[in-house]
Amino acid sequence: MSRVYGYVRVSTDKQALSPEGQRHTIEEAARRIGRSIDAWFQDAPVRNLDGSWNDAQSGKVPLHDRKAGREMGALLKRGDIVIVAKVDRAFRRLSDCVGMLDLWERQGVHVVLCDFPMISDLTNPFQKAMVQFVAIFAEMERKLISQRTREALALRKRKGHANGRYAGYGFRWERRWDRERGKHVKVRVEDADERLVMKEIARRRLDGQSWDAIRRHLCDSLKLVTKEGKPWNQARIVRAFRAELELQRREARSIDP
């Protein structure tokens, strides 16, 4: 007996179909062919340490390299049916689309693409070509989104606006009114208190003190904590030292005649 699998990909794109919407669309497609979903597979982005999301494990890699996509692929047998709500939920690159459709065709696996209900036989070269044509635009859309994101982040960086949770060693975020945008934004400004600590770390390290001795001085003698309220551990001290040297190099270049 063949099995029917529903594949869902969660995206950080707010305009993308929600996972609940994808499941509903897939279930409706299964009912139209007189079947129900035997198992669900869902790939989702990974949350970064700074609270942002990374789509690297969902949309930016081929289907067979995603966790749920790989698990589904290992179960597929001849006669099985894979139902996807939209082409771009499964494929964001033309090469991925072409490769998977060829593989499933050889395996005898059927594919139902809910946004193309008129396509029912991907062994038909014309119908298969239509899906591949759509995959071209899905790939182009992904690249355009990536380009616009890079440009927006670069602009925010030039203006000193927040791009993430951490402003960097020696800096902090401060809310200021942006007259051009008509709202408050986070602007990167110098953190004088942290900079003093960084200069102390650099002075002691350049004098030959060990990282552990510097840590004991900051934590045990001075009772200092980071701006997140955590103790200064060795990893943070090393990063602060390197950041201080880089800031000093930049400042020296800026005052050179």
Secondary structure, DSSP 8 states (H G I E B T S, - for coil): ---EEEEEE--S-TTS--HHHHHHHHHHHHHHTT---SEEEEE--EE-TTS-EEGGGTTSS-GGGSHHHHHHHHH--TT-EEEES-HHHH-SSHHHHHHHHHHHHHHT-EEEETT-TT---TTSHHHHHHHHHHHHHHHHHHHHHHHHHHHHHHHHHHHTB--SS---TTEEEEEEEETTTTEEEEEEEE-HHHHHHHHHHHHHHHTT--HHHHHHIIIIIS--B-TTS-B--HHHHHHHHHHHHHHHHHHHHHH--
